[in-house]
Amino acid sequence: LNNNNNNGLKNSTEPIYAKVNKKKTGQAASPEEPIYAQVAKKVNAKIDRLNQAASGFGGAEQAGFPLKRHDKVDDLSKVGRSVSPEPIYATIDDLGGPFPLKRHDKVDDLSKVGLSRNQELAQKIDNLNQAVSEAKAGFFGNLEQTIDKLK
């Protein structure tokens, strides 16, 4: 007896294999906009707002905000992945502060890295923007606290 049912299988217990095309890391799971593009739009909008706020200090260039948009990344397959854990390096330029770090020293605990003057200003502007937004919605407590901190 020949147990070949014209399906190319020797018998009915042999598994059937199907080729599956897996998506590459970084591709959108749906035809909707990828999450990376959504995040990039939000980041660019925030940079624009900070630059506008900086212009109130006499222009973005004079305020010294080194805010630039980064180059587009096409290959997102390597984002967040590393075969071997790489050390984290921080570049600290001469910011006029007591920084015990030299250029490109290895930093394991980033909580000890201080903020530059520009970053502090950007953070204060961000806090003030948040407080103003809340005040427009009727919550004035945060605005008063933020203004007190700026004094």
C-alpha positions, -999 to 999 in steps of 0.1 A, spaced: 0 0 0 13 35 -9 4 60 17 11 90 -6 -19 112 -9 -4 133 -37 5 160 -12 42 153 -12 42 139 23 54 104 31 27 99 57 2 119 75 23 123 107 50 143 90 47 180 101 39 206 75 63 236 75 54 271 64 78 299 56 71 329 79 83 363 70 91 381 102 91 418 105 124 435 111 129 453 144 118 489 141 91 483 115 56 495 123 32 468 133 5 485 114 2 509 85 -2 537 111 27 561 118 56 544 136 61 553 172 96 567 164 80 592 140 55 602 166 82 607 192 104 626 167 75 650 160 70 657 197 107 662 203 109 686 174 79 706 186 95 708 221 127 721 205 108 747 186 90 759 218 123 761 237 139 781 208 109 804 208 112 808 246 150 814 242 143 842 217 128 860 246 163 861 262 177 879 232 176 853 205 183 816 205 220 821 195 226 847 222 209 826 248 233 799 241 208 771 236 227 743 217 194 728 206 197 710 172 177 683 155 196 651 151 202 634 118 175 610 107 181 574 117 170 549 90 181 517 106 163 513 139 171 476 142 200 483 165 182 507 188 184 496 224 203 465 216 239 456 223 256 423 220 279 432 249 269 459 274 289 490 264 301 515 290 283 549 291 305 578 283 296 614 291 313 644 275 317 673 299 329 705 284 343 733 305 311 746 320 327 767 346 315 744 374 333 721 398 330 690 376 352 661 387 349 646 352 373 648 324 363 645 287 351 610 279 355 596 314 334 565 320 303 573 340 283 545 356 259 566 377 245 594 355 225 609 385 258 626 396 263 644 363 254 680 368 232 701 345 248 728 324 235 764 327 216 760 294 200 728 306 189 744 338 174 773 319 156 750 295 143 730 325 131 762 342 114 773 310 97 739 307 85 741 343 72 776 337 54 765 305 38 736 325 27 759 353 12 784 328 -7 756 311 -21 745 344 -30 781 353 -49 784 321 -68 753 332 -76 770 365 -48 755 387 -27 784 401 -7 766 429 21 753 406 24 787 389 29 805 422 55 780 434 74 781 401 75 819 401 88 818 437 116 794 426 126 817 398 130 847 422 
